[in-house]
Amino acid sequence: MGFWGTSPFDRGAVADFVGDLEDMADGAERLAAIREALCSAVEETGYLEAPEGEVALVAAALVAAGRPGGQPVDEVYGPTEAIAEPSQELADLAVRALDRVLAADSEAAELWDDSASGPEWRASVDALRTDLRPASESVRGRAGGAGAAAADGERENRCP
C-alpha cells in the first residue's frame, strides 16, 4: 500500500481520483463522482480491496470538508477546487462508506490494523465520522422526533 501518513490524501491510490475531480467542469459533476465512489464501497458485498476503500475514504473526507466546520482538504494532495456544500444525505452515505472501509472484510482496514499507525488511522476515520454528523445530532444520537427524517434520509442516500 503506497502511503506516507494517516490522512485520507496520503495515498498513491487516490491521485487518479483527485485528478479526475480536478478535470470536471462543475460542482454537480464532482458531487456525482464523489457519490459514485462512496456507492462503490457501500455496495461491495465481498472483500473491499484497498484502492476502492482508499478512494471511498477520500470521497468521505471531501464531503466532510464541504460541510460547515469540516476540516479543510490536504493543500498538497487534495483538489484545488472546493466541492459544493454536500447534502446531509450525502454525508450519511459517506458515513456508511466509512463503516464499510472499517469492516473486517476490508483490505485497507486489515493493512492499517497490521501497522503501527493503525490506531492513528482509525482515529482519523472517527474524526471524519464526527465531521459528517448532522449539526442537530447530540452526542448520544439524533434529537427526539428525527425518526421520520432519518427514514427519508435513508431512502435518499441509497445508491442508484
C-alpha positions in Angstrom: 0.0 0.0 0.0 1.6 3.3 -1.1 1.0 5.7 1.8 3.1 8.2 3.7 0.7 9.3 6.5 -2.7 8.6 8.0 -4.6 11.4 6.2 -7.0 10.1 3.5 -5.0 12.1 1.0 -1.7 10.4 1.9 -2.0 7.6 -0.5 -0.9 7.0 -4.1 -4.2 5.3 -5.0 -6.3 8.5 -4.6 -4.2 10.6 -7.0 -6.2 9.5 -10.1 -9.5 10.2 -8.3 -8.4 13.6 -7.2 -7.1 14.3 -10.7 -10.4 13.3 -12.3 -12.2 15.6 -9.9 -9.9 18.4 -11.0 -10.8 17.8 -14.6 -14.6 18.1 -14.0 -16.3 21.2 -15.2 -18.7 21.9 -12.4 -19.6 21.2 -8.8 -22.6 18.9 -9.6 -20.3 16.6 -11.7 -17.8 16.5 -8.8 -20.5 15.6 -6.3 -21.8 12.9 -8.6 -18.3 11.4 -8.8 -17.9 11.5 -5.1 -21.3 9.8 -4.7 -20.2 7.1 -7.1 -17.0 6.5 -5.1 -19.0 6.2 -1.9 -21.6 3.9 -3.5 -18.8 1.6 -4.8 -17.7 0.9 -1.3 -21.1 0.7 0.2 -22.4 -1.7 -2.4 -19.4 -4.1 -2.3 -20.7 -7.2 -0.7 -17.5 -9.2 -0.9 -14.0 -8.2 0.1 -13.3 -4.5 -0.3 -10.0 -4.0 -2.0 -7.7 -1.3 -0.6 -7.7 1.1 -3.6 -11.6 1.2 -3.6 -11.6 1.7 0.1 -9.0 4.5 -0.1 -11.0 6.3 -2.8 -14.1 6.0 -0.7 -12.2 7.3 2.3 -11.0 10.4 0.4 -14.5 10.9 -1.0 -15.9 10.9 2.5 -13.1 13.4 3.5 -14.2 15.7 0.7 -17.8 15.5 1.8 -16.8 16.3 5.4 -14.6 19.2 4.2 -17.6 20.7 2.4 -19.8 20.7 5.5 -19.9 23.7 7.9 -17.0 23.4 10.3 -15.4 20.5 8.3 -11.6 20.1 8.2 -10.1 21.5 5.0 -8.7 19.1 2.4 -5.0 18.5 2.1 -3.5 21.5 0.4 -0.8 19.5 -1.4 -2.7 16.3 -2.5 -6.3 17.4 -2.3 -8.3 19.0 -5.2 -7.7 22.7 -5.6 -11.4 23.4 -6.4 -13.8 23.2 -3.4 -16.8 21.0 -3.9 -20.3 22.3 -3.5 -21.7 22.0 0.0 -23.0 18.4 0.2 -26.4 17.5 1.5 -26.9 15.6 4.8 -28.0 12.6 2.7 -24.6 12.6 1.0 -22.9 12.9 4.4 -25.0 9.9 5.6 -23.8 7.9 2.6 -20.2 8.9 3.4 -20.7 7.5 7.0 -21.9 4.2 5.5 -18.9 4.1 3.2 -16.6 4.7 6.2 -18.3 1.9 8.0 -17.6 -0.3 5.0 -13.9 0.7 4.9 -13.6 -0.1 8.6 -15.3 -3.5 8.3 -13.5 -6.8 8.9 -13.6 -7.7 5.1 -11.8 -4.5 4.0 -8.2 -4.7 2.8 -7.5 -1.1 3.9 -8.6 -1.8 7.5 -6.5 -5.1 7.5 -3.4 -3.3 6.2 -3.7 -0.4 8.7 -4.5 -2.7 11.6 -1.3 -4.6 10.8 0.7 -1.4 11.0 2.0 0.6 14.0 -0.1 3.6 12.7 -3.4 1.6 12.8 -4.8 3.3 15.9 -3.9 6.8 14.5 -5.6 5.9 11.2 -8.8 4.7 12.9 -8.8 7.9 14.9 -8.6 10.0 11.7 -11.5 8.0 10.3 -13.5 8.5 13.5 -12.8 12.3 13.2 -14.3 12.2 9.7 -17.4 10.5 11.1 -17.8 13.3 13.6 -17.5 16.0 10.9 -20.2 14.2 8.9 -22.7 14.0 11.8 -25.7 16.3 11.5 -25.4 19.6 13.4 -28.6 18.7 15.3 -27.3 15.4 16.4 -26.4 15.1 20.1 -23.5 13.1 21.5 -25.9 10.2 22.1 -27.7 10.3 18.8 -30.3 12.3 16.9 -32.6 14.6 18.8 -36.1 13.4 19.5 -38.6 13.4 16.6 -36.0 12.6 14.0 -37.3 9.2 13.1 -39.3 10.3 10.0 -36.4 12.5 8.8 -34.0 9.6 9.3 -36.2 7.3 7.3 -36.4 9.9 4.5 -32.6 10.4 4.6 -32.1 6.6 4.4 -34.2 6.5 1.2 -32.3 9.3 -0.4 -28.8 8.1 0.4 -29.3 4.8 -1.3 -27.0 4.3 -4.3 -28.6 4.3 -7.8 
